[in-house]
Amino acid sequence: MTDVQEKILSRLQQDAANATALETYWQQALPGAPIPSPEQFGIWARQHRGNISAFLSAVDQSVVKFEACGRTMCLDHLIRYVSRTANCFKFGEYERKAA
């Protein structure tokens, strides 16, 4: 196996492990909330590969929103909210608003 193939395989394995960890974090942070598909967690793991903390912060924010909505957010709403919030954290929009 070449170096490039090994790097690709390593990245895929890390993404899969991160996706599993993100799903576990979601289930612990949002008990009773709808759970996205494993594919969605894989997308988030790849999108936030260099900054998983942005995703974790977004899930933490979604807990507040989920509770404020009376724990009635549908899966689509949760996915969109977490995705948008994670991107805000990733690109520093929350830090700029606070400054």
C-alpha positions, 0 to 999 in steps of 0.5 A: 500500500502506498503512503497516499493510500494509507493516508486516505484509509487512515482519514476514513477510519478517523472520520468513521470513529468521529462520526460514532463519537458524535452520535454518542455525544448527541444521544447523551446531550439530547436524550429523547430527541430524534437521532439523525442517520449515521450518514448525517453524522458522517457528513458532520465528521467530515465537515468539521474534521479540523474542528470537532469542538464546533460541532460539540458546541452546536449540539450544546446550543441545540439542547437550549433550543430543544428545551425552549421549543418544549422538546418538540423540534422535529429531526429536520429542524434539529439537523438544520439548527445544529448544522447552521450553529456548527458553521457559525462556531467553525467560522467564528461568527459567535466570537465576532458577535460577542466582540 
